[in-house]
Amino acid sequence: MKKRTVKAVAVALAMSTVFAMGSANVLAEEETEAAQAAAEVSDEDQAAADEVAALIDAIYVQERTDDTDEQCAAAKEAWDALTDEQKELVEGENADPDYFGRDTGDASLDDAGNADEIGENEILVVSFGTSFNDSRVEDIKAIEDAIAEAYPDWSVRRAFTAQIIINHIQSRDGEAIDNMDQALERAVANGVKNLVVQPTHLMHGAEYDELVEAVTEYADQFESIAIAEPLLGEVGDDATVINEDKAAVAEAVVAAAVESSDYDSLDAAAEDGTAIVLMGHGTSHTAKVSYSQMQTQMDELGYANVFIGTVEGEPEETACEAVIEAVAAAGYTKVILRPLMVVAGDHANNDMAGEDEDSWLSMFNASGLFESVDTQIEGMGRIEAIEELYVAHTAAAIESIGAADEAETEDATETAALEDGVYTVNFNTDSSMFHVNEALDGKATLTVENGEMTVHVTLVSKSIVNLYYGLAADAETEGAVLLEPTTDTVTYSDGMTEEVYGFDIPVPALDEEFDVALIGTKGVWYDHKVSVTDPVTAE
């Protein structure tokens, strides 16, 4: 009986083992089939996500084309067709789920500022732009609104210089914002006679230069045109140069930082060991000295616990690591990070306050040198004092047009003939785009030989490709002799050199206006009035 029992148990165990093995095989087969099905679904999901990524990358460009509107619509339509899981898979050269998925505020609160029926007088407010809806309303629109309120008899319109941002807003929110060419073409089509361009840029940097070049192409489409100063005004030669604009900006942004903090004053923050770090963009342009000048301005105002930094780390002393070292060396144990930027957009949200390890917030915390690091994501455009400064710059530009319009025409007086030789002279023009390079302080070189005068003018760039001594209409006639450019090298105050175009222009008489036409890279001729004055024998 005992042997039978043992045998029965053995048989039962064998059968259960066989059954278990069979079940395991079945389960394994089911798991394999499920994995294959999941892989197939994943491939389909990834393909759909990749298609959207490619559509986003196609509109992540700085040039508008005839296909841009269609491409923007296609990208959003494809995104909306994805499942939530598929949206998380979107990844391209520039594409990611945040492109359409990040909530940056209500775009309907903004105004694209591109209406027609402008009238004869227009103020075109030009910004780099931001895809962060709340910041666009609070920082950019706030400036536009302040200017519009100050000048109700002028039509205030908007242009962005970053087509990448324009495409982002258009595709995601359906809001179409003019780029520079579109805004200027709109002004011409609407019969605008007097145009004032007010940039919201911080300084006379690369973007400001590009703006000037863009406006140059349309300069003679208007009876009068003026480009207002950027926020910080003139650059100056070195880090010691400060001005009223820089002082006003320094006072305004520091006051705003204190107001948004837990302190009653900047001194109270300093006593508590707190430093305020203002993060700008930074640039390799010669205008980068503006950041050093702002640090000088802070020191002059007695703001010892305020430090200037830049995302790009140019100038070098504004790099994040250098600022961390400077703040710690000064004995401060707490930090408030705030943008020194007109708009609290991508740089403020990501480069300054982002979660990635290379953000300023992360780097300050990772240093282990500070008890606390807080951020204020607020652009300067929402500060009333900053808005008033832009209004003042616009006012100066409008007044310059008025002064030109109201100036009385005086009879030209004959100037005594100069002896043969070389002279330093002032070269005066009716345009804020066609003028002597800033490195030469408005001076040109006049050569007098056998009683004939020729002035050599070094310009700001290579955007003007030919000149004509006379009117634009004559320049386009067959056989017209065009003035060919020379390639001049200029050296700026920081030692940087650049190749630009220069021209040798005949001078009929000193102190008298004469006609010079120019043609730019777009192939359109424009008329200008110029004069040569104040000759001084060159050393």
RAURUR-V843824 format. One record per residue. N is the residue number from 1. PSI is psi as a letter, one per 40 degrees, with the letter a starting at -180 (999 if undefined). BURIAL is I if it has 24 or more other C-alpha atoms within 12 Angstrom, else O. Layout:
n=N psi=PSI burial=BURIAL
n=N psi=PSI burial=BURIAL
//
This chain:
n=1 psi=d burial=O
n=2 psi=d burial=O
n=3 psi=d burial=O
n=4 psi=d burial=O
n=5 psi=d burial=O
n=6 psi=d burial=O
n=7 psi=d burial=O
n=8 psi=d burial=O
n=9 psi=d burial=O
n=10 psi=d burial=O
n=11 psi=d burial=O
n=12 psi=d burial=O
n=13 psi=d burial=O
n=14 psi=d burial=O
n=15 psi=d burial=O
n=16 psi=d burial=O
n=17 psi=d burial=O
n=18 psi=d burial=O
n=19 psi=d burial=O
n=20 psi=d burial=O
n=21 psi=d burial=O
n=22 psi=d burial=O
n=23 psi=d burial=O
n=24 psi=d burial=O
n=25 psi=d burial=O
n=26 psi=d burial=O
n=27 psi=d burial=O
n=28 psi=d burial=O
n=29 psi=d burial=O
n=30 psi=d burial=O
n=31 psi=d burial=O
n=32 psi=d burial=O
n=33 psi=d burial=O
n=34 psi=d burial=O
n=35 psi=d burial=O
n=36 psi=d burial=O
n=37 psi=d burial=O
n=38 psi=d burial=O
n=39 psi=d burial=O
n=40 psi=d burial=O
n=41 psi=d burial=O
n=42 psi=d burial=O
n=43 psi=d burial=O
n=44 psi=d burial=O
n=45 psi=d burial=I
n=46 psi=d burial=I
n=47 psi=d burial=O
n=48 psi=d burial=I
n=49 psi=d burial=I
n=50 psi=d burial=I
n=51 psi=d burial=I
n=52 psi=d burial=I
n=53 psi=d burial=I
n=54 psi=d burial=I
n=55 psi=d burial=I
n=56 psi=d burial=I
n=57 psi=d burial=I
n=58 psi=d burial=I
n=59 psi=e burial=I
n=60 psi=g burial=I
n=61 psi=i burial=O
n=62 psi=e burial=O
n=63 psi=h burial=O
n=64 psi=h burial=I
n=65 psi=i burial=O
n=66 psi=e burial=O
n=67 psi=e burial=O
n=68 psi=d burial=I
n=69 psi=d burial=I
n=70 psi=d burial=O
n=71 psi=d burial=I
n=72 psi=d burial=I
n=73 psi=d burial=I
n=74 psi=d burial=I
n=75 psi=d burial=I
n=76 psi=d burial=I
n=77 psi=d burial=O
n=78 psi=d burial=I
n=79 psi=d burial=I
n=80 psi=d burial=O
n=81 psi=e burial=O
n=82 psi=i burial=I
n=83 psi=i burial=O
n=84 psi=d burial=O
n=85 psi=d burial=O
n=86 psi=d burial=I
n=87 psi=d burial=I
n=88 psi=e burial=I
n=89 psi=e burial=I
n=90 psi=h burial=I
n=91 psi=h burial=I
n=92 psi=a burial=O
n=93 psi=d burial=O
n=94 psi=e burial=O
n=95 psi=i burial=I
n=96 psi=i burial=I
n=97 psi=d burial=I
n=98 psi=e burial=I
n=99 psi=d burial=I
n=100 psi=d burial=I
n=101 psi=d burial=O
n=102 psi=h burial=O
n=103 psi=h burial=O
n=104 psi=e burial=I
n=105 psi=a burial=O
n=106 psi=h burial=O
n=107 psi=d burial=I
n=108 psi=e burial=O
n=109 psi=e burial=O
n=110 psi=i burial=I
n=111 psi=h burial=I
n=112 psi=e burial=I
n=113 psi=f burial=I
n=114 psi=f burial=I
n=115 psi=i burial=I
n=116 psi=a burial=I
n=117 psi=f burial=O
n=118 psi=d burial=I
n=119 psi=a burial=I
n=120 psi=d burial=I
n=121 psi=h burial=I
n=122 psi=h burial=I
n=123 psi=h burial=I
n=124 psi=h burial=I
n=125 psi=h burial=I
n=126 psi=h burial=I
n=127 psi=i burial=I
n=128 psi=d burial=I
n=129 psi=i burial=I
n=130 psi=i burial=I
n=131 psi=e burial=I
n=132 psi=h burial=I
n=133 psi=d burial=I
n=134 psi=d burial=I
n=135 psi=d burial=I
n=136 psi=d burial=I
n=137 psi=d burial=I
n=138 psi=d burial=I
n=139 psi=d burial=I
n=140 psi=d burial=I
n=141 psi=d burial=I
n=142 psi=d burial=I
n=143 psi=d burial=I
n=144 psi=d burial=I
n=145 psi=d burial=I
n=146 psi=d burial=I
n=147 psi=d burial=I
n=148 psi=d burial=I
n=149 psi=d burial=O
n=150 psi=d burial=I
n=151 psi=g burial=O
n=152 psi=e burial=O
n=153 psi=e burial=O
n=154 psi=i burial=I
n=155 psi=h burial=I
n=156 psi=h burial=I
n=157 psi=i burial=I
n=158 psi=i burial=I
n=159 psi=i burial=I
n=160 psi=i burial=I
n=161 psi=e burial=I
n=162 psi=h burial=I
n=163 psi=d burial=I
n=164 psi=d burial=I
n=165 psi=d burial=I
n=166 psi=d burial=I
n=167 psi=d burial=I
n=168 psi=d burial=I
n=169 psi=d burial=I
n=170 psi=d burial=I
n=171 psi=d burial=I
n=172 psi=d burial=I
n=173 psi=e burial=I
n=174 psi=e burial=I
n=175 psi=h burial=I
n=176 psi=h burial=I
n=177 psi=h burial=I
n=178 psi=h burial=I
n=179 psi=a burial=I
n=180 psi=d burial=I
n=181 psi=d burial=I
n=182 psi=d burial=I
n=183 psi=d burial=I
n=184 psi=d burial=I
n=185 psi=d burial=I
n=186 psi=d burial=I
n=187 psi=d burial=I
n=188 psi=d burial=I
n=189 psi=d burial=O
n=190 psi=e burial=I
n=191 psi=f burial=O
n=192 psi=h burial=I
n=193 psi=d burial=I
n=194 psi=h burial=I
n=195 psi=h burial=I
n=196 psi=h burial=I
n=197 psi=h burial=I
n=198 psi=h burial=I
n=199 psi=i burial=I
n=200 psi=e burial=I
n=201 psi=i burial=I
n=202 psi=d burial=I
n=203 psi=i burial=I
n=204 psi=g burial=I
n=205 psi=a burial=I
n=206 psi=d burial=O
n=207 psi=d burial=I
n=208 psi=d burial=I
n=209 psi=d burial=I
n=210 psi=d burial=I
n=211 psi=d burial=I
n=212 psi=d burial=I
n=213 psi=d burial=I
n=214 psi=d burial=I
n=215 psi=d burial=I
n=216 psi=d burial=I
n=217 psi=e burial=I
n=218 psi=e burial=I
n=219 psi=d burial=I
n=220 psi=e burial=I
n=221 psi=e burial=I
n=222 psi=i burial=I
n=223 psi=d burial=I
n=224 psi=i burial=I
n=225 psi=i burial=I
n=226 psi=i burial=I
n=227 psi=h burial=I
n=228 psi=i burial=I
n=229 psi=i burial=I
n=230 psi=a burial=I
n=231 psi=d burial=I
n=232 psi=e burial=I
n=233 psi=a burial=I
n=234 psi=i burial=I
n=235 psi=d burial=I
n=236 psi=i burial=I
n=237 psi=d burial=I
n=238 psi=a burial=O
n=239 psi=e burial=I
n=240 psi=e burial=O
n=241 psi=h burial=I
n=242 psi=i burial=I
n=243 psi=a burial=I
n=244 psi=d burial=O
n=245 psi=d burial=I
n=246 psi=d burial=I
n=247 psi=d burial=I
n=248 psi=d burial=I
n=249 psi=d burial=I
n=250 psi=d burial=I
n=251 psi=d burial=I
n=252 psi=d burial=I
n=253 psi=d burial=I
n=254 psi=d burial=I
n=255 psi=d burial=I
n=256 psi=d burial=I
n=257 psi=d burial=I
n=258 psi=d burial=I
n=259 psi=d burial=O
n=260 psi=e burial=I
n=261 psi=a burial=I
n=262 psi=e burial=O
n=263 psi=i burial=O
n=264 psi=d burial=O
n=265 psi=i burial=O
n=266 psi=d burial=I
n=267 psi=d burial=O
n=268 psi=d burial=O
n=269 psi=d burial=I
n=270 psi=d burial=I
n=271 psi=d burial=O
n=272 psi=e burial=O
n=273 psi=f burial=I
n=274 psi=h burial=I
n=275 psi=i burial=I
n=276 psi=h burial=I
n=277 psi=h burial=I
n=278 psi=h burial=I
n=279 psi=h burial=I
n=280 psi=a burial=I
n=281 psi=d burial=I
n=282 psi=i burial=I
n=283 psi=i burial=I
n=284 psi=e burial=O
n=285 psi=i burial=I
n=286 psi=d burial=I
n=287 psi=e burial=I
n=288 psi=d burial=I
n=289 psi=e burial=I
n=290 psi=d burial=I
n=291 psi=d burial=I
n=292 psi=d burial=I
n=293 psi=d burial=I
n=294 psi=d burial=I
n=295 psi=d burial=I
n=296 psi=d burial=I
n=297 psi=d burial=I
n=298 psi=d burial=I
n=299 psi=d burial=O
n=300 psi=d burial=O
n=301 psi=e burial=O
n=302 psi=e burial=O
n=303 psi=g burial=I
n=304 psi=d burial=I
n=305 psi=f burial=I
n=306 psi=h burial=I
n=307 psi=i burial=I
n=308 psi=h burial=I
n=309 psi=i burial=I
n=310 psi=i burial=I
n=311 psi=d burial=I
n=312 psi=e burial=I
n=313 psi=f burial=I
n=314 psi=h burial=I
n=315 psi=i burial=I
n=316 psi=d burial=O
n=317 psi=e burial=I
n=318 psi=e burial=I
n=319 psi=i burial=I
n=320 psi=d burial=I
n=321 psi=d burial=I
n=322 psi=d burial=I
n=323 psi=d burial=I
n=324 psi=d burial=I
n=325 psi=d burial=I
n=326 psi=d burial=I
n=327 psi=d burial=I
n=328 psi=d burial=I
n=329 psi=d burial=O
n=330 psi=e burial=O
n=331 psi=e burial=O
n=332 psi=h burial=I
n=333 psi=e burial=I
n=334 psi=i burial=I
n=335 psi=h burial=I
n=336 psi=h burial=I
n=337 psi=h burial=I
n=338 psi=i burial=I
n=339 psi=h burial=I
n=340 psi=g burial=I
n=341 psi=i burial=I
n=342 psi=d burial=I
n=343 psi=h burial=I
n=344 psi=g burial=I
n=345 psi=b burial=I
n=346 psi=d burial=I
n=347 psi=d burial=I
n=348 psi=d burial=I
n=349 psi=d burial=I
n=350 psi=d burial=O
n=351 psi=d burial=I
n=352 psi=d burial=I
n=353 psi=e burial=I
n=354 psi=i burial=O
n=355 psi=e burial=O
n=356 psi=i burial=O
n=357 psi=e burial=O
n=358 psi=e burial=O
n=359 psi=i burial=I
n=360 psi=d burial=I
n=361 psi=d burial=I
n=362 psi=d burial=I
n=363 psi=d burial=I
n=364 psi=d burial=I
n=365 psi=d burial=I
n=366 psi=d burial=O
n=367 psi=d burial=I
n=368 psi=e burial=O
n=369 psi=e burial=O
n=370 psi=i burial=I
n=371 psi=d burial=O
n=372 psi=i burial=O
n=373 psi=h burial=I
n=374 psi=i burial=I
n=375 psi=i burial=I
n=376 psi=h burial=I
n=377 psi=g burial=I
n=378 psi=h burial=I
n=379 psi=i burial=I
n=380 psi=e burial=I
n=381 psi=d burial=I
n=382 psi=e burial=I
n=383 psi=h burial=I
n=384 psi=d burial=I
n=385 psi=d burial=I
n=386 psi=d burial=I
n=387 psi=d burial=I
n=388 psi=d burial=I
n=389 psi=d burial=I
n=390 psi=d burial=I
n=391 psi=d burial=I
n=392 psi=d burial=I
n=393 psi=d burial=I
n=394 psi=d burial=I
n=395 psi=d burial=I
n=396 psi=d burial=O
n=397 psi=d burial=I
n=398 psi=d burial=I
n=399 psi=d burial=O
n=400 psi=d burial=I
n=401 psi=d burial=I
n=402 psi=d burial=O
n=403 psi=d burial=O
n=404 psi=d burial=O
n=405 psi=d burial=O
n=406 psi=e burial=O
n=407 psi=h burial=O
n=408 psi=i burial=O
n=409 psi=h burial=O
n=410 psi=i burial=O
n=411 psi=h burial=O
n=412 psi=h burial=O
n=413 psi=i burial=O
n=414 psi=h burial=O
n=415 psi=h burial=O
n=416 psi=h burial=O
n=417 psi=h burial=O
n=418 psi=i burial=O
n=419 psi=i burial=O
n=420 psi=h burial=O
n=421 psi=a burial=O
n=422 psi=h burial=I
n=423 psi=i burial=I
n=424 psi=h burial=I
n=425 psi=i burial=I
n=426 psi=h burial=I
n=427 psi=h burial=I
n=428 psi=h burial=I
n=429 psi=i burial=I
n=430 psi=e burial=I
n=431 psi=i burial=I
n=432 psi=e burial=I
n=433 psi=d burial=I
n=434 psi=g burial=I
n=435 psi=i burial=I
n=436 psi=i burial=I
n=437 psi=i burial=I
n=438 psi=d burial=I
n=439 psi=e burial=I
n=440 psi=e burial=I
n=441 psi=f burial=I
n=442 psi=e burial=I
n=443 psi=i burial=I
n=444 psi=i burial=I
n=445 psi=h burial=I
n=446 psi=h burial=I
n=447 psi=h burial=I
n=448 psi=h burial=I
n=449 psi=h burial=O
n=450 psi=f burial=O
n=451 psi=e burial=O
n=452 psi=h burial=O
n=453 psi=h burial=I
n=454 psi=h burial=I
n=455 psi=h burial=I
n=456 psi=h burial=I
n=457 psi=h burial=I
n=458 psi=h burial=I
n=459 psi=a burial=I
n=460 psi=e burial=I
n=461 psi=a burial=I
n=462 psi=f burial=I
n=463 psi=d burial=I
n=464 psi=h burial=I
n=465 psi=d burial=I
n=466 psi=i burial=I
n=467 psi=i burial=I
n=468 psi=h burial=I
n=469 psi=g burial=I
n=470 psi=a burial=I
n=471 psi=i burial=I
n=472 psi=d burial=I
n=473 psi=d burial=O
n=474 psi=d burial=O
n=475 psi=d burial=I
n=476 psi=e burial=O
n=477 psi=i burial=O
n=478 psi=h burial=O
n=479 psi=e burial=O
n=480 psi=h burial=O
n=481 psi=h burial=O
n=482 psi=i burial=I
n=483 psi=h burial=I
n=484 psi=i burial=O
n=485 psi=i burial=I
n=486 psi=i burial=O
n=487 psi=h burial=O
n=488 psi=i burial=I
n=489 psi=h burial=O
n=490 psi=i burial=I
n=491 psi=h burial=O
n=492 psi=i burial=I
n=493 psi=d burial=O
n=494 psi=e burial=O
n=495 psi=e burial=O
n=496 psi=i burial=O
n=497 psi=i burial=O
n=498 psi=i burial=I
n=499 psi=h burial=O
n=500 psi=i burial=I
n=501 psi=i burial=I
n=502 psi=i burial=I
n=503 psi=i burial=I
n=504 psi=h burial=I
n=505 psi=h burial=I
n=506 psi=i burial=I
n=507 psi=h burial=I
n=508 psi=d burial=I
n=509 psi=i burial=I
n=510 psi=i burial=I
n=511 psi=e burial=I
n=512 psi=h burial=I
n=513 psi=i burial=I
n=514 psi=i burial=I
n=515 psi=h burial=I
n=516 psi=h burial=I
n=517 psi=i burial=I
n=518 psi=i burial=I
n=519 psi=h burial=I
n=520 psi=a burial=I
n=521 psi=e burial=O
n=522 psi=e burial=O
n=523 psi=f burial=O
n=524 psi=h burial=I
n=525 psi=i burial=I
n=526 psi=i burial=I
n=527 psi=i burial=I
n=528 psi=i burial=I
n=529 psi=h burial=I
n=530 psi=i burial=I
n=531 psi=i burial=I
n=532 psi=h burial=I
n=533 psi=i burial=I
n=534 psi=f burial=I
n=535 psi=h burial=I
n=536 psi=h burial=O
n=537 psi=h burial=O
n=538 psi=i burial=O
n=539 psi=999 burial=O
//
